[in-house]
């Protein structure tokens, strides 16, 4: 099935990006101009269900009125001071977010990659000043198949050639092990000068690779036994996406925020957040840790002009409040189970699809073709034509991650679209 563009208007926007923008993305052929809740509209007025949610940034739905109003109100008053001065918004946010996630300190940044870089710096500084590792000798364990961002430091420990090829030379200090392999982690922790273990509770970009149920808890225990910082990258998986406040919470049955007493909870030493921390309306990220870790950072040693700005502070409070007020943790858990149940039924009846996996409303479907094929791409184009937007990853995998405000009736409508499209595609 060939990709199509409905009007010259859409093609004009595509041509404009193609001519003047760097070609670092390969978007689906749709030009969006409006969003509300679970829906987006293109420039021709066609409505779609959004099943990507800006890579899980828009958990609270597009243009959420409470979040956008917080942005508008603060933008009219004071947008930016830098951290050269105090402002009357940041302290309230810092108190709110540390209480919300159960940590003593937060270091505010803007993007997910910045937050990961911040966590790496924080871990290394702790290693030298608290653990006693010799300077420049610290090692951080990472996992194969990871996606933590696009900076040169982060891509240095990527196993994806598209991410790391021809961007070197690279810094050292990382030990790569297989994901979801406790034995490999135990061996790596036995090496000298290990300071931290940086891990995604679910590898989203790798195709929603979901580890064994006890992997996070066992990794947490091993890090504790070896005096190594357990660093959870929850930029994509955090903030209700997987049916818990954080993916490291496992399957605890909390009503709003997860119980640290749960036997599946693996509390990180350093927690990395971004994306849905702002509901997708503004770049906001954060690194959280307790005092004995965070206080190794002194004035002048790390920062950002925009980090912790007043708009970000107000927007993040509003975005997290929406998670609780609208019971999005519970909705994600319930509808995620329904999605996988219905998706499995479709898979059982169609040889085009092999597997569904995920947690909450972060899911992926494996297409029965080679990762080098364009089958998943063409299937996503067909889904677009039928009113649902999703995107392939790693060739033959399609990620499905709608905003968490989706209703059960809307999800059932979307499942009908998916089933209809698969049946049309294989005829």
C-alpha positions as CSV (number, residue, x, y, z in Angstrom):
1,X,0.0,0.0,0.0
2,X,1.5,3.3,-1.1
3,X,1.7,6.4,1.1
4,X,-0.7,9.1,-0.1
5,X,-1.1,12.8,0.6
6,X,-4.7,14.0,0.4
7,X,-4.2,17.6,-0.8
8,X,-1.7,20.0,-2.2
9,X,-1.8,21.8,1.2
10,X,-0.4,18.9,3.1
11,X,2.2,18.3,0.5
12,X,3.3,22.0,0.6
13,X,4.0,21.7,4.4
14,X,5.9,18.4,3.8
15,X,7.9,20.0,1.0
16,X,8.7,23.0,3.2
17,X,10.2,20.8,6.0
18,X,12.0,18.7,3.5
19,X,13.7,21.7,1.9
20,X,14.6,23.7,5.0
21,X,14.8,21.2,7.8
22,X,17.5,18.6,8.6
23,X,16.4,15.1,7.5
24,X,16.8,13.5,11.0
25,X,13.2,12.1,11.1
26,X,11.1,10.1,8.8
27,X,7.5,11.1,9.7
28,X,4.3,9.5,8.6
29,X,2.7,11.5,5.7
30,X,0.3,13.4,7.8
31,X,0.4,17.2,8.7
32,X,-1.3,17.9,12.0
33,X,-2.6,21.3,13.1
34,X,-4.8,20.7,16.1
35,X,-5.2,18.3,19.1
36,X,-7.7,17.7,21.8
37,X,-7.8,14.8,24.3
38,X,-7.1,11.6,22.3
39,X,-7.7,13.2,18.9
40,X,-5.5,15.2,16.4
41,X,-6.7,16.8,13.2
42,X,-4.7,17.4,10.0
43,X,-4.6,20.5,7.9
44,X,-7.5,19.1,5.8
45,X,-9.7,18.7,8.8
46,X,-9.5,14.9,9.1
47,X,-9.6,13.6,12.6
48,X,-7.4,10.8,13.9
49,X,-6.9,8.8,17.1
50,X,-3.4,9.5,18.4
51,X,-1.8,6.3,19.4
52,X,1.7,7.6,19.9
53,X,1.1,10.5,22.3
54,X,4.3,12.2,21.3
55,X,6.3,9.2,22.6
56,X,4.3,9.3,25.8
57,X,4.7,13.0,26.5
58,X,0.9,13.6,26.1
59,X,-0.3,11.2,28.7
60,X,-2.9,13.7,29.9
61,X,-4.2,14.3,26.4
62,X,-3.7,17.0,23.9
63,X,-4.4,20.6,25.0
64,X,-5.5,19.7,28.5
65,X,-7.4,22.8,29.7
66,X,-5.9,22.8,33.2
67,X,-2.3,22.4,32.0
68,X,-2.6,24.9,29.1
69,X,-4.2,27.4,31.4
70,X,-1.3,27.1,33.8
71,X,1.1,27.8,31.0
72,X,-0.9,30.8,29.7
73,X,-1.4,32.3,33.2
74,X,2.3,32.1,34.1
75,X,3.5,33.2,30.6
76,X,1.6,36.4,31.1
77,X,3.3,37.1,34.4
78,X,6.9,35.9,34.4
79,X,8.4,33.4,32.0
80,X,12.1,33.2,32.8
81,X,14.6,34.6,35.3
82,X,17.4,32.0,34.9
83,X,18.7,30.6,38.2
84,X,20.7,33.8,38.8
85,X,17.7,34.9,40.9
86,X,15.0,33.2,43.0
87,X,11.5,33.2,41.7
88,X,8.1,32.6,43.4
89,X,7.2,29.4,41.6
90,X,10.2,27.1,41.7
91,X,10.2,26.4,45.5
92,X,6.5,25.4,45.4
93,X,7.2,23.0,42.5
94,X,10.2,21.5,44.1
95,X,8.3,20.8,47.3
96,X,5.4,19.4,45.3
97,X,7.4,17.1,43.0
98,X,9.6,15.7,45.8
99,X,6.6,14.9,48.0
100,X,4.8,13.5,45.0
101,X,7.5,11.0,44.1
102,X,9.0,10.5,47.6
103,X,12.5,12.0,47.3
104,X,14.3,14.7,49.3
105,X,15.6,16.8,46.4
106,X,15.0,17.6,42.7
107,X,17.3,19.0,40.1
108,X,15.1,20.6,37.4
109,X,16.1,20.5,33.7
110,X,14.2,20.7,30.4
111,X,14.6,17.6,28.2
112,X,14.9,13.9,28.8
113,X,18.4,13.7,27.4
114,X,19.5,16.6,29.7
115,X,18.0,14.7,32.6
116,X,19.9,11.5,31.7
117,X,23.1,13.5,31.4
118,X,22.4,15.1,34.7
119,X,22.0,11.7,36.3
120,X,25.2,10.5,34.8
121,X,27.1,13.5,36.2
122,X,25.4,13.1,39.6
123,X,26.3,9.4,39.8
124,X,29.9,10.0,38.9
125,X,30.3,12.9,41.4
126,X,28.8,10.7,44.1
127,X,31.2,7.9,43.2
128,X,34.2,10.1,43.7
129,X,33.1,12.1,46.7
130,X,31.0,9.5,48.6
131,X,32.0,6.0,47.5
132,X,35.7,6.8,47.2
133,X,36.3,5.7,43.6
134,X,39.4,7.3,42.1
135,X,38.6,10.3,39.9
136,X,37.9,9.5,36.2
137,X,37.7,5.7,37.0
138,X,33.9,5.4,37.7
139,X,32.0,2.9,35.6
140,X,28.2,2.9,35.0
141,X,26.4,-0.2,33.8
142,X,24.0,0.2,31.0
143,X,21.8,-2.3,29.0
144,X,22.0,-3.4,25.3
145,X,19.0,-2.1,23.4
146,X,18.8,1.1,25.5
147,X,17.5,4.4,24.3
148,X,18.4,7.2,26.8
149,X,18.7,10.1,24.3
150,X,20.8,11.5,21.5
151,X,23.8,13.4,23.1
152,X,27.3,12.2,22.3
153,X,27.8,10.7,25.8
154,X,24.5,8.8,25.6
155,X,24.9,7.4,22.1
156,X,28.4,6.2,23.1
157,X,26.7,3.3,25.0
158,X,23.9,2.7,22.5
159,X,23.8,-0.6,20.6
160,X,21.9,0.9,17.7
161,X,24.2,1.8,14.7
162,X,21.9,4.6,13.6
163,X,22.4,6.3,17.0
164,X,26.2,5.9,17.4
165,X,27.8,5.4,13.9
166,X,30.0,8.3,12.8
167,X,29.4,10.5,15.9
168,X,32.6,9.5,17.8
169,X,35.1,9.7,19.4
170,X,33.2,8.7,22.5
171,X,33.8,9.0,26.2
172,X,34.5,5.9,28.2
173,X,33.1,4.7,31.5
174,X,30.2,2.5,30.6
175,X,29.8,-1.3,30.8
176,X,27.1,-2.7,28.5
177,X,25.2,-5.9,29.5
178,X,22.2,-7.8,28.1
179,X,18.8,-6.4,29.3
180,X,16.6,-8.5,31.5
181,X,19.6,-10.6,32.6
182,X,20.2,-10.6,36.4
183,X,23.2,-13.0,36.1
184,X,24.9,-10.5,33.7
185,X,24.2,-7.7,36.1
186,X,25.7,-9.6,39.0
187,X,28.9,-10.3,37.0
188,X,29.2,-6.6,35.9
189,X,28.7,-5.4,39.5
190,X,31.7,-7.5,40.5
191,X,34.0,-5.4,38.3
192,X,36.0,-2.6,40.0
193,X,34.8,1.0,40.3
194,X,31.2,0.5,39.4
195,X,29.1,3.5,40.5
196,X,25.7,3.0,39.0
197,X,23.3,0.9,37.0
198,X,21.3,3.0,34.5
199,X,18.2,1.2,33.2
200,X,14.8,1.7,31.6
201,X,12.1,-0.4,33.4
202,X,10.7,-1.1,29.9
203,X,12.7,-0.4,26.8
204,X,10.3,1.7,24.8
205,X,12.3,2.5,21.7
206,X,13.5,-1.1,21.5
207,X,9.9,-2.2,20.8
208,X,8.4,-2.0,24.3
209,X,10.7,-4.8,25.5
210,X,9.1,-5.7,28.9
211,X,11.4,-7.6,31.3
212,X,10.6,-10.3,33.8
213,X,8.3,-9.2,36.6
214,X,11.0,-9.4,39.3
215,X,13.8,-7.9,37.2
216,X,13.7,-4.4,38.6
217,X,13.3,-5.6,42.2
218,X,16.3,-8.0,41.9
219,X,18.4,-5.4,40.2
220,X,17.6,-3.0,43.0
221,X,18.7,-5.5,45.6
222,X,21.9,-6.2,43.8
223,X,22.7,-2.5,43.6
224,X,22.1,-2.1,47.3
225,X,24.3,-5.1,48.1
226,X,27.2,-3.6,46.1
227,X,26.8,0.1,47.1
228,X,25.9,1.0,43.5
229,X,23.3,3.6,42.6
230,X,20.2,2.2,40.9
231,X,19.2,4.8,38.3
232,X,15.8,4.5,36.7
233,X,15.1,6.2,33.4
234,X,11.4,6.8,33.5
235,X,11.2,9.5,30.9
236,X,8.9,7.4,28.7
237,X,7.6,4.8,31.1
238,X,6.8,7.1,34.1
239,X,3.8,9.1,35.2
240,X,1.0,6.5,34.9
241,X,1.9,5.3,31.4
242,X,2.3,1.7,32.4
243,X,-0.6,1.5,34.9
244,X,1.5,2.5,37.9
245,X,2.8,5.9,38.8
246,X,6.3,4.6,37.8
247,X,7.1,1.4,35.9
248,X,9.5,0.3,38.7
249,X,6.4,0.1,40.9
250,X,5.5,-3.2,39.2
251,X,1.9,-4.2,39.6
252,X,1.1,-2.7,43.0
253,X,-2.6,-1.9,43.4
254,X,-2.2,1.7,44.5
255,X,-5.2,4.0,44.2
256,X,-3.2,7.1,43.2
257,X,0.5,6.9,44.0
258,X,2.4,3.8,44.4
259,X,3.1,2.2,47.8
260,X,6.8,2.0,48.5
261,X,6.0,-1.0,50.7
262,X,4.9,-3.1,47.8
263,X,7.0,-6.1,47.2
264,X,7.3,-5.3,43.5
265,X,8.5,-1.7,44.2
266,X,12.1,-1.1,43.3
267,X,12.8,2.5,44.6
268,X,15.6,4.0,42.5
269,X,18.4,6.0,44.1
270,X,18.1,8.4,41.1
271,X,14.9,8.9,39.2
272,X,14.8,10.5,35.8
273,X,11.6,12.0,34.5
274,X,10.5,14.1,31.5
275,X,7.9,14.0,28.7
276,X,4.5,13.7,30.6
277,X,5.9,15.7,33.5
278,X,4.5,18.6,31.5
279,X,1.7,16.9,29.7
280,X,3.5,17.6,26.5
281,X,2.9,21.4,26.5
282,X,6.4,22.5,27.6
283,X,9.8,21.0,27.9
284,X,10.2,19.9,31.6
285,X,12.4,17.2,33.0
286,X,13.7,16.4,36.4
287,X,16.2,14.3,38.3
288,X,15.2,13.2,41.8
289,X,17.4,11.8,44.6
290,X,17.9,12.0,48.3
291,X,20.2,14.5,50.1
292,X,23.2,12.1,50.5
293,X,23.4,11.9,46.7
294,X,22.0,15.2,45.4
295,X,24.0,17.4,47.7
296,X,27.3,16.5,46.1
297,X,26.3,19.1,43.4
298,X,27.5,22.6,44.5
299,X,26.8,26.0,43.0
300,X,28.3,26.4,39.5
301,X,28.8,22.7,38.9
302,X,25.6,22.0,36.9
303,X,22.6,23.9,35.6
304,X,20.5,25.2,32.8
305,X,19.3,28.7,31.8
306,X,15.8,27.4,31.4
307,X,15.9,24.7,34.0
308,X,13.3,25.4,36.8
309,X,11.8,28.4,35.0
310,X,8.4,29.7,36.3
311,X,6.4,28.3,33.4
312,X,7.9,24.9,33.8
313,X,7.1,24.9,37.5
314,X,3.5,25.8,37.1
315,X,2.9,23.5,34.2
316,X,4.5,20.5,35.9
317,X,2.3,20.9,39.1
318,X,-0.8,21.1,36.9
319,X,0.3,18.1,34.9
320,X,0.8,15.9,37.9
321,X,-2.4,17.1,39.5
322,X,-4.3,15.9,36.5
323,X,-2.9,12.4,36.9
324,X,-4.5,12.1,40.3
325,X,-7.7,14.1,39.6
326,X,-8.6,12.0,36.6
327,X,-7.5,8.6,37.9
328,X,-5.1,8.1,35.0
329,X,-3.1,5.4,36.7
330,X,-6.2,3.2,37.1
331,X,-7.4,4.0,33.6
332,X,-4.1,3.1,32.1
333,X,-4.0,-0.2,34.0
334,X,-7.6,-1.2,33.1
335,X,-7.5,-0.2,29.5
336,X,-4.0,-1.6,29.0
337,X,-5.3,-5.0,30.0
338,X,-8.3,-4.6,27.6
339,X,-6.0,-3.5,24.7
340,X,-3.7,-6.6,25.1
341,X,-6.7,-8.9,25.4
342,X,-8.3,-7.6,22.3
343,X,-5.0,-7.4,20.4
344,X,-4.3,-11.0,21.2
345,X,-7.7,-11.9,19.8
346,X,-6.8,-10.1,16.5
347,X,-3.4,-11.7,16.4
348,X,-4.9,-15.2,16.9
349,X,-7.0,-14.6,13.7
350,X,-4.3,-12.9,11.5
351,X,-1.0,-14.3,10.4
352,X,0.3,-10.8,9.8
353,X,0.9,-10.2,13.5
354,X,3.0,-12.3,15.9
355,X,2.9,-10.9,19.4
356,X,1.6,-8.1,21.7
357,X,3.5,-7.0,24.7
358,X,3.6,-4.1,27.2
359,X,2.1,-2.8,30.4
360,X,-0.6,-0.3,30.9
361,X,-1.1,1.8,27.8
362,X,2.5,1.3,26.6
363,X,2.3,-1.6,24.2
364,X,3.7,-2.9,21.0
365,X,2.8,-5.4,18.3
366,X,5.4,-7.4,16.4
367,X,4.7,-7.8,12.7
368,X,5.3,-11.1,11.1
369,X,8.1,-9.9,8.8
370,X,11.8,-9.1,8.8
371,X,13.0,-6.0,10.6
372,X,14.4,-4.9,7.3
373,X,11.0,-5.0,5.6
374,X,8.6,-2.0,5.2
375,X,5.6,-4.0,6.2
376,X,5.1,-2.3,9.6
377,X,5.5,1.1,7.9
378,X,2.9,0.3,5.3
379,X,0.6,-1.0,7.9
380,X,0.9,2.3,9.9
381,X,0.1,4.2,6.7
382,X,-3.0,2.1,6.3
383,X,-3.9,2.7,9.9
384,X,-3.6,6.5,9.2
385,X,-5.9,6.2,6.2
386,X,-8.5,4.6,8.6
387,X,-8.1,7.3,11.2
388,X,-5.5,6.0,13.7
389,X,-1.9,7.2,14.0
390,X,0.9,4.9,15.2
391,X,4.6,4.6,14.3
392,X,7.0,1.7,13.7
393,X,10.1,1.1,15.7
394,X,13.0,-1.3,14.9
395,X,11.5,-2.2,11.5
396,X,8.8,-4.7,12.3
397,X,7.4,-3.4,15.6
398,X,4.5,-1.0,16.0
399,X,4.1,0.9,19.2
400,X,0.6,1.7,20.5
401,X,0.5,4.3,23.2
402,X,-2.7,6.5,23.3
403,X,-3.2,9.4,25.8
404,X,-4.3,8.0,29.1
405,X,-7.5,10.0,29.0
406,X,-8.9,7.6,26.4
407,X,-12.2,6.0,27.4
408,X,-13.2,2.4,27.1
409,X,-15.6,3.1,24.3
410,X,-12.9,5.1,22.4
411,X,-10.5,2.2,22.9
412,X,-13.0,-0.3,21.5
413,X,-13.5,1.9,18.5
414,X,-9.7,2.0,18.0
415,X,-9.5,-1.8,18.3
416,X,-12.1,-2.0,15.5
417,X,-10.0,0.3,13.3
418,X,-6.9,-1.8,14.0
419,X,-8.7,-5.1,13.2
420,X,-10.3,-3.7,10.0
421,X,-7.0,-2.4,8.8
422,X,-5.1,-5.6,9.4
423,X,-7.9,-7.5,7.5
424,X,-7.8,-5.1,4.6
425,X,-4.0,-5.2,4.6
426,X,-3.7,-8.9,4.1
427,X,-6.3,-9.2,1.4
